[in-house]
Amino acid sequence: MSAFDLSPTSLAFLFGCILVGGLMLQGGLTLFHSLRGAVHAGQAQARELERLELEIQSARLRLQSVEQERAGWNGVRKFAVTKKIPECADTFSFHLTPHDSRPIPGFKPGQYLTFQLLLPGQAKPIVRCYSLSDCARPSHYRVTIKRCPPPPKTDHPPGKGSSFFCDAVKEGDILDVKAPAGHFFLDLNKEKPVVLISGGVGITPMIAMAHALIEAKANREVWFFFGSRGSEDHMLRAETLALVEKYPNLKLHICYSRPGKNDVAGRDYQHEGRVTVELMKSLLPSQNYDFFLCGPGSFMESITDDLRAWGVPDASVHFEAFGPASVKKAAKPEMKAALTTTPFAGGARITFAKSNQSAQWSPEHATLLDVADACGVRIEAGCRAGNCGACLVAIKSGEVEYINEHGADVESGSCLACICKPKGTLVLDA
Ligand SMILES: Cc1cc2nc3c(=O)[nH]c(=O)nc-3n(C[C@H](O)[C@H](O)[C@H](O)COP(=O)(O)OP(=O)(O)OC[C@H]3O[C@@H](n4cnc5c(N)ncnc54)[C@H](O)[C@@H]3O)c2cc1C
């Protein structure tokens, strides 16, 4: 039987089927197109949402920095110690709340506070800098301070400022504090992946950076290498371990050089030994990172040298030196560059009038403070970066040149010895 043999009823039925099928196909296609359109619209909306989130985030950061400037202060401001928390051996964290109850400025993660401490029995306050060890919070600042031990095999007393914090400062005390400052900080507006490297007390600015990334809901790749002897002197340990849960893009590597008997490999630490560039080479996919370093002088010296040897440009290596010993040993590329590019006053003689000392200027003394140290002349120093103002010294005659930008105010006729070199023969009131 051919189609032509079908009865009119069958033909009508077949025609009806074709019509219904066609209509269904048409309907299906329309549905498919509208679904596809909806998916595309959904994707576009998601992209738009992401873009808006990024805009809000960057507006929040801009607002934060405007607020920071608005709420900043000049000179010292009174802060009450509202919490003193023991962290590990000879180490305490301090929460500092403004005594005037006015807002406090935010800060960039990595910056520090400068304290003017009037120690018992002293006529003049000493100046000490301590990194902010948390990200910016509206209510308080936090610093974490470790007692500075005497140099090995000496019977010198431990550090004055740090011992004062550990032994004497208590909750309720009021301290004189200068506003957050410092050029060593993590730029939260950047996307470049970072490597945070710290040894011992050098963890303080790094943990602030990690907290700031978490607060900013950043998606940046972060490697965090931390070294100490063992868990007993791993300050802020629980907080360090908790970072990985809060920030999935953070890879934490804890190195213990002498793990304690209760320290379990894999659970408490990942590597036995020190933090080294060799370890980084074995883990990082490339050297295309911004490296942030803070730790003891010898640690920083070896890491900066090895990073350079690995081909990491100096511009990608950022470091903070804690205290005089570290500064002398650490390479300070920007200072060295300044010394080699600017003709220095060869043969200039520097005289420290009060101490009756005099020395011939030489380029290996990067700054006037270095010359003073070499001559045994005591010039008070805090940050050694031109910010805290502790090394301000009067110039009796001669001129100086700044080799770094300064944050502290400089009265005319004086200079910041930590970031100056002589322009010629110079007499200082020190
Ligand atoms: C930017 C910056 C941030 C910092 N952040 C932190 C931080 O977050 N946490 C922290 O704990 N520290 C930090 N520091 C270090 C801190 O500022 C101090 O340098 C540190 O606490 C030591 O100061 P001190 O007054 O205790 O020691 P000082 O009294 O200055 O003594 C220093 C050393 O000299 C020894 N000494 C004492 N008498 C003599 C003598 N007669 N001859 C030779 N040696 C002697 C002491 O035993 C000690 O080892 C930071 C430093 C800087 C610059």
The ligand as an SDF file (V2000), in Angstrom:
LIG
                    3D

 53 58  0  0  0  0  0  0  0  0999 V2000
   60.2920   48.8070   61.7980 C   0  0  0  0  0  0  0  0  0  0  0  0
   60.5500   47.9210   62.9820 C   0  0  0  0  0  0  0  0  0  0  0  0
   59.5650   47.0390   63.4050 C   0  0  0  0  0  0  0  0  0  0  0  0
   59.8010   46.1890   64.4940 C   0  0  0  0  0  0  0  0  0  0  0  0
   58.8260   45.3200   64.8860 N   0  0  0  0  0  0  0  0  0  0  0  0
   59.0240   44.5140   65.9520 C   0  0  0  0  0  0  0  0  0  0  0  0
   58.0130   43.6040   66.3880 C   0  0  0  0  0  0  0  0  0  0  0  0
   56.9320   43.5060   65.7940 O   0  0  0  0  0  0  0  0  0  0  0  0
   58.2520   42.8560   67.4860 N   0  0  0  0  0  0  0  0  0  0  0  0
   59.4580   42.9250   68.1750 C   0  0  0  0  0  0  0  0  0  0  0  0
   59.6130   42.2200   69.1690 O   0  0  0  0  0  0  0  0  0  0  0  0
   60.4490   43.7610   67.7510 N   0  0  0  0  0  0  0  0  0  0  0  0
   60.2650   44.5590   66.6830 C   0  0  0  0  0  0  0  0  0  0  0  0
   61.2510   45.4480   66.3000 N   0  0  0  0  0  0  0  0  0  0  0  0
   62.4920   45.5480   67.0800 C   0  0  0  0  0  0  0  0  0  0  0  0
   62.3170   46.5990   68.1840 C   0  0  0  0  0  0  0  0  0  0  0  0
   62.0750   47.8650   67.6450 O   0  0  0  0  0  0  0  0  0  0  0  0
   63.5640   46.7430   69.0760 C   0  0  0  0  0  0  0  0  0  0  0  0
   64.6870   46.9650   68.2470 O   0  0  0  0  0  0  0  0  0  0  0  0
   63.7900   45.5260   69.9360 C   0  0  0  0  0  0  0  0  0  0  0  0
   62.6720   45.2990   70.7830 O   0  0  0  0  0  0  0  0  0  0  0  0
   65.0470   45.7150   70.7840 C   0  0  0  0  0  0  0  0  0  0  0  0
   64.9020   46.8760   71.5370 O   0  0  0  0  0  0  0  0  0  0  0  0
   65.2580   46.8950   73.0940 P   0  0  0  0  0  0  0  0  0  0  0  0
   65.0660   48.2710   73.6010 O   0  0  0  0  0  0  0  0  0  0  0  0
   64.5600   45.7930   73.7820 O   0  0  0  0  0  0  0  0  0  0  0  0
   66.7910   46.5240   73.0490 O   0  0  0  0  0  0  0  0  0  0  0  0
   68.0400   47.5120   73.3120 P   0  0  0  0  0  0  0  0  0  0  0  0
   68.0180   48.0140   74.7080 O   0  0  0  0  0  0  0  0  0  0  0  0
   68.0970   48.4990   72.2180 O   0  0  0  0  0  0  0  0  0  0  0  0
   69.2140   46.4530   73.2030 O   0  0  0  0  0  0  0  0  0  0  0  0
   69.5310   45.8640   71.9850 C   0  0  0  0  0  0  0  0  0  0  0  0
   70.5350   44.7330   72.2240 C   0  0  0  0  0  0  0  0  0  0  0  0
   71.7070   45.2570   72.8230 O   0  0  0  0  0  0  0  0  0  0  0  0
   72.0930   44.4300   73.9290 C   0  0  0  0  0  0  0  0  0  0  0  0
   72.8540   45.2270   74.9000 N   0  0  0  0  0  0  0  0  0  0  0  0
   72.4220   45.7710   76.0610 C   0  0  0  0  0  0  0  0  0  0  0  0
   73.4400   46.4450   76.6530 N   0  0  0  0  0  0  0  0  0  0  0  0
   74.5120   46.3140   75.8410 C   0  0  0  0  0  0  0  0  0  0  0  0
   75.8570   46.7570   75.9070 C   0  0  0  0  0  0  0  0  0  0  0  0
   76.2990   47.4890   76.9170 N   0  0  0  0  0  0  0  0  0  0  0  0
   76.6890   46.4250   74.8870 N   0  0  0  0  0  0  0  0  0  0  0  0
   76.2770   45.6920   73.8420 C   0  0  0  0  0  0  0  0  0  0  0  0
   75.0240   45.2180   73.7420 N   0  0  0  0  0  0  0  0  0  0  0  0
   74.1630   45.5460   74.7190 C   0  0  0  0  0  0  0  0  0  0  0  0
   70.8100   43.8950   74.4580 C   0  0  0  0  0  0  0  0  0  0  0  0
   71.0150   42.7090   75.1880 O   0  0  0  0  0  0  0  0  0  0  0  0
   70.0680   43.6320   73.1650 C   0  0  0  0  0  0  0  0  0  0  0  0
   70.4700   42.3990   72.6230 O   0  0  0  0  0  0  0  0  0  0  0  0
   61.0410   46.2680   65.1880 C   0  0  0  0  0  0  0  0  0  0  0  0
   62.0260   47.1590   64.7430 C   0  0  0  0  0  0  0  0  0  0  0  0
   61.8010   47.9780   63.6730 C   0  0  0  0  0  0  0  0  0  0  0  0
   62.8580   48.9360   63.2340 C   0  0  0  0  0  0  0  0  0  0  0  0
  1  2  1  0
  2  3  1  0
  2 52  2  0
  3  4  2  0
  4  5  1  0
  4 50  1  0
  5  6  2  0
  6  7  1  0
  6 13  1  0
  7  8  2  0
  7  9  1  0
  9 10  1  0
 10 11  2  0
 10 12  1  0
 12 13  2  0
 13 14  1  0
 14 15  1  0
 14 50  1  0
 15 16  1  0
 16 17  1  0
 16 18  1  0
 18 19  1  0
 18 20  1  0
 20 21  1  0
 20 22  1  0
 22 23  1  0
 23 24  1  0
 24 25  2  0
 24 26  1  0
 24 27  1  0
 27 28  1  0
 28 29  2  0
 28 30  1  0
 28 31  1  0
 31 32  1  0
 32 33  1  0
 33 34  1  0
 33 48  1  0
 34 35  1  0
 35 36  1  0
 35 46  1  0
 36 37  1  0
 36 45  1  0
 37 38  2  0
 38 39  1  0
 39 40  1  0
 39 45  2  0
 40 41  1  0
 40 42  2  0
 42 43  1  0
 43 44  2  0
 44 45  1  0
 46 47  1  0
 46 48  1  0
 48 49  1  0
 50 51  2  0
 51 52  1  0
 52 53  1  0
M  END
$$$$
